[in-house]
Amino acid sequence: MMDAEVGDDVLDGDPTTARLEERVARLFGQEAALFFPSGTQANQTAVWVLSESGTEVLLEENAHLIHYELGALAALAGVQARPVTTTDGILTPSAARRGWRRASRFLPRISMMAAENTHNASGGRLLPLECWDGLVRLADERRVPIHLDGARIWHAAVAADIPLERLTRGATTVMVSFSKGLGCPVGSCLVGGRDVLGRAWEIRKRLGGGMRQTGILAAACLYALDHHVERLEEDHRLARLLAHRLTDNEFVSAREPETNILMLELTGEMGSADAVSQLDAAGVRVVEFGSRTLRAVMHLDVAKDDVEQAADTIARVVDR
Ligand SMILES: Cc1ncc(COP(=O)(O)O)c(C=O)c1O
């Protein structure tokens, strides 16, 4: 990062950022990529560009776009969510079809679709390739664009052993994050066609996301692409290890994780808020994801010994 060649990414371009954008576009088989300060800003820019104010975005009911972006769909793009209920966070084409409203001048129109892979709120689940392909076909048939929130798409590619380009084929835009499992301090990209990204550039600027010597940040992302993608399998292995270590615990249950996120269900007396503060005090940081649900995430700063220790601490703390 210290050695990065920099320019002015707002004025006339930053060479290291341009290198990152070209590389990411190639990885996803798309024409272009645009560097953003956050995944939220890139997601919301995609919605702003692809949707139409006064219409709906069809997506799964626990999507990050609905729950964790502070009403931005309505506040920025002027759209509302058309949430589709699922049992496990996986938006199947048939569920999406059922969510489609009949055409009527009295009902809002769906102007775009969005999906999430891996799905955060369901515990890092993979969106199966056949589901994604079916969603792309549906979008095509209904003549609407489809955005993929791929904040953790790297995990999906590694876990399913499917190239990024294949896993996201047919997307109008894809958002990918470097600041999660890949370990960078800052950075996401929006990937898509040149026209769409030309409009995205304007919206990023409007939102205050135009940054100057971004090469310092992009250098970290380039490093992460070289060094931190293949090792994600290790995070997935550690998530499984933590789940297995808690298998016989009567106060907590863990579903077999598919990637780096492990959801823990509290089955004893203790609620999430209590568990989070007591675990924090004992050195294990988890996030509350419901009154009885905790989320634990593996990443490149977590080693096997940490997981063993965390398993013992969790078992001790929730023991009532
Ligand atoms: C699935 C998903 N999409 C988007 C985001 C937003 O990313 P950021 O925190 O960089 O705004 C997150 C963040 O956790 C996420 O999990």
The ligand as a MOL file (V3000), in Angstrom:
LIG
                    3D

  0  0  0     0  0            999 V3000
M  V30 BEGIN CTAB
M  V30 COUNTS 16 16 0 0 0
M  V30 BEGIN ATOM
M  V30 1 C -24.2420 -9.5410 1.9270 0
M  V30 2 C -23.7140 -8.1770 2.2130 0
M  V30 3 N -23.8740 -7.2070 1.3060 0
M  V30 4 C -23.4180 -5.9600 1.4980 0
M  V30 5 C -22.7420 -5.6210 2.6450 0
M  V30 6 C -22.3020 -4.2000 2.8280 0
M  V30 7 O -20.9390 -4.0410 2.8370 0
M  V30 8 P -20.2750 -2.7720 3.5790 0
M  V30 9 O -20.2310 -3.1190 5.0350 0
M  V30 10 O -18.9220 -2.6650 2.9610 0
M  V30 11 O -21.1320 -1.5840 3.3090 0
M  V30 12 C -22.5440 -6.5940 3.6400 0
M  V30 13 C -21.8460 -6.2490 4.8840 0
M  V30 14 O -21.7960 -7.0050 5.8320 0
M  V30 15 C -23.0500 -7.9040 3.4190 0
M  V30 16 O -22.9110 -8.8700 4.3360 0
M  V30 END ATOM
M  V30 BEGIN BOND
M  V30 1 1 1 2
M  V30 2 1 2 3
M  V30 3 2 2 15
M  V30 4 2 3 4
M  V30 5 1 4 5
M  V30 6 1 5 6
M  V30 7 2 5 12
M  V30 8 1 6 7
M  V30 9 1 7 8
M  V30 10 2 8 9
M  V30 11 1 8 10
M  V30 12 1 8 11
M  V30 13 1 12 13
M  V30 14 1 12 15
M  V30 15 2 13 14
M  V30 16 1 15 16
M  V30 END BOND
M  V30 END CTAB
M  END
